[in-house]
Amino acid sequence: MFARLCMPRSGSWPISSVSDPRWSDSGRSAFVGGGVMPEDARKAIEAKTALYGPPPADLEWGYMKD
C-alpha cells in the first residue's frame, strides 16, 4: 500500500508569488509526486525567468495528485 501512495502520477501544480503576481501560474502534469517539482512547473519558471529575470524570493510551488 505504501509504495502505491509514493508513486508519481498525474496531477496539477501551482506556482505563486505574493510580491509579484506575474509569476503565478498553474497547469497539469503527467507525473507529480515524490516531493519533486513537476517538470512542467520547472519549465514555467524557466520561461518566466527569461521574461522577468530572477524569480522573486517568495516564489512557491506545489502539486496535487489526481
QUIGI-V672380 format. One record per residue. N is the residue number from 1. RES is the residue in one small letter. PSI is psi in degrees with one decimal (NA if undefined). Layout:
n | res | psi
N | RES | PSI
N | RES | PSI
This chain:
n | res | psi
1 | m | -44.4
2 | f | -41.8
3 | a | -37.8
4 | r | -37.1
5 | l | -28.8
6 | c | -11.3
7 | m | 135.2
8 | p | 143.4
9 | r | 179.7
10 | s | 157.6
11 | g | -170.6
12 | s | 160.2
13 | w | 143.0
14 | p | 151.0
15 | i | 144.0
16 | s | 152.4
17 | s | 126.7
18 | v | -38.7
19 | s | -25.8
20 | d | 89.7
21 | p | -15.7
22 | r | -24.1
23 | w | -14.7
24 | s | 134.5
25 | d | 166.8
26 | s | 164.4
27 | g | -169.0
28 | r | 147.1
29 | s | 151.4
30 | a | -30.5
31 | f | 120.2
32 | v | 150.4
33 | g | 177.7
34 | g | 13.9
35 | g | 14.2
36 | v | 139.0
37 | m | 128.6
38 | p | 143.4
39 | e | -41.0
40 | d | -33.2
41 | a | -41.1
42 | r | -42.0
43 | k | -38.2
44 | a | -41.2
45 | i | -41.9
46 | e | -43.1
47 | a | -42.1
48 | k | -31.6
49 | t | -40.3
50 | a | -34.4
51 | l | -45.2
52 | y | -6.2
53 | g | -162.9
54 | p | 147.0
55 | p | 149.6
56 | p | 155.5
57 | a | -26.7
58 | d | 15.1
59 | l | 128.8
60 | e | 154.3
61 | w | 161.8
62 | g | -178.5
63 | y | 159.6
64 | m | 121.4
65 | k | 149.5
66 | d | NA
